[in-house]
């Protein structure tokens, strides 16, 4: 089935919303893409007519066919990020931006070869699972746990300002983070021996093991 890049992006966003929040709403897409409700409505009408989504009470759900397309796009995106960071040496912010373009162009056989070259990784550089390999990592947000030592599992949203702050602080999947003190709006953390203060907004973007 041939879809426009825009429609593929909507399908992928619905998948990621279901993955992180458990469900996707029309308002989530409006906020994510910064487009008018009318534009979103037309796109959803098209996806529904193709049998790729269902709608109920402004909630969206991928059909089996829609999920297959989404999983292929997500796999392509996250393997592209791994290729760019692990092999080419691109930083994880730029890799995420470039992967948005690459995810639409890789043929399946090339994607399989990239996967093999990378050693069949289980997640993207930000800790999000590659479809078919593992489920979304379990854990809690850093803002929700008690003071103590944890392993970083995942960065929730891959927005540039979030990734840039995480890069500066050294907060990456696999790193050990100590939550030394927590208040309502600020958190004192230690990573690699360095102590920093981070906001609740950032702490809400870090999933740690529990």
N, C-alpha and C positions, 0 to 999 in steps of 0.2 A: 504494500500500500504506500503510495507516494503522498507525503504530506509536506506542506510548506515548513520552513524552519520555524516560523512563528508558532504554528500549531504544535510542532514537536516540543517547543519550549514550554507551552502551556501544559502538555501532558507530563513533561519532566517535573515541572513545578508542583503539579498535583501529587505526583508520586512522592516527592521530597517532603511535602506538607504532611501527607499520610504517615511517612516514615518518622518524622520528628514530633508532630503534634497529634497524630492518631486520626486526623481527618482534615479535609480541605474545604474551605468555604469560598464563595464568590468574592467576598471582601478581601480574602487573603491574596487572591490573584490581582485584584485592583491595586492593592498596596505594593505587591511585589513588582509589577510591571509598570506602575504609574501611568495607567491608561484609563480611559473613560469606561463607565459601566456598559455603555452601548457597544464599545469595541469588544469587551470581554464577552458580552452576551452573544454577539455574532459568532465569535470563535467557539464558544461552548455549544451553540446551536449546531455548528458544523461538526464538532467532535461527537456530539450526541447522535447526529444523523448517520455518522460513520460507524456507530456502535462502539465507540471507544470510551465513553463515559456515561454515567447515569446521574440524574439530578433529583434531589428531594429536599425541600425546605431550605433551599440555598446552599445545601451541602453537596459536594461533588465526590463521586467514586469512580475509579477506573474499572472498566470491564476487564475480563481476562485478556482480550486483544489489546486494550489500551495499556494494560500492565506490561505485556510483552514488549511493546514499543518503548515504554518508559524505561524498563530494565535494560534494554539494549543501549539506549541513550545514556543512562546513568553509568553503565559499565564502560562505555566508550569515553565518557567524560573523566571518570576517575582513573582509568588506565592511562589516559592522555596526561593527566596530572602527574602520575607516577613516572611516566616516561620523561616528562619535562624536568621533574625535580631530581629523580634518582639517576638518570642516565645523562641528560644534557646539562643539568646543573642550574636550571632556572629557579628563581626563588618562588615560594609557594603562592605568593600573591599574583605574580604575573602568570604563573602556570595555570591558575584557576581561570584567569581571563582568556588565555589562549585556548584552553580546553573547551571553552564555550563554542569556539569555532570548529575545532577539530572533531568534536563529538558527532557532528552531522555528516562527516565525509569519509570516515574509515569504513572500507568494506569489511565484512565479517571475517574473511580469511586473514586479512592484515591485522585485525584486532586480536585474533587468536594468536598470531605470531608475536605481537607486542606483549600479550599476556604471558606467553612462554618465556620471552626474553627477560621479563621482569621477575620471573620465578613465581608466577601466580599469586600476587599479593592479595591480602584479605581486605585491605582498606586503602582509601586515598590518603594523601599526606596529612589531611586534616582529621583522619580517624573515621570517616564515613565508610560503611561496608560496601564492598563491590558485590552487586547482586549475584546470587547463586553461591556465594562463598561463605557468608556468615550473616547472622541477623544483626540488627542495629545493636551496638554495644550497650550492655546494661550498666547502670551507675546512677549517680545523682549529680545535679548541678552543684558546682562549688559553693554557690550562694546558699544551698540547702543543708550542707553537711556541718558537723561540729568541728571544732578546732582539732587538728591532727595532721597526719602525713598520708598522702594519697598519690596514686598514679594518674596522670592525665590520660583520658581515654579518647576524647573527641572534642573538637571545636564545633559548636552547634551551627552557627551561621557563617558562611564563607564570604562575608562582605569585606571589602578592601580595608575599611577602617578597623574592623575587628581583627583581621589577620595581621595588619600592620602593628597594632598594639600587642598582640600575642607574640609576634616576632621580636619586638623590642624587649618584652618581658621574659622571653625564653620559654613561654608556655606552649608546649607542643605535645602531641600524643607520645606516650612512653616516658616523658619526663616526670620526675618526682616533685611534688609541690607540697609545701607545708603551709597549712592555714594556721597562722600564729594568733590572730585576733580577728574577730568579726563584730562589726557594729551594723546598724540598720542600713547605712549607705556606703560603708567602706570596709575593705578587707585587707589585712596585713598578711602578705604571703612571702615565702622564701623559696626561690628556685635557683639551683646551682650556687648556693651560698649567698645569693644576693636577696636583700629584703626590699620589697616594694609595697606600695599601697595601691590597690585597684578599686574601681567603683563596683557597685552592685551590677550595673549594666554589663560590665565585662565578666564578672563572676557568674552571671546568668548564661554566659556563652561557653563555659568550660564544664565538660562532663568528666567526673573522676570516678574511680572504682570505689566500691564500698564493701 
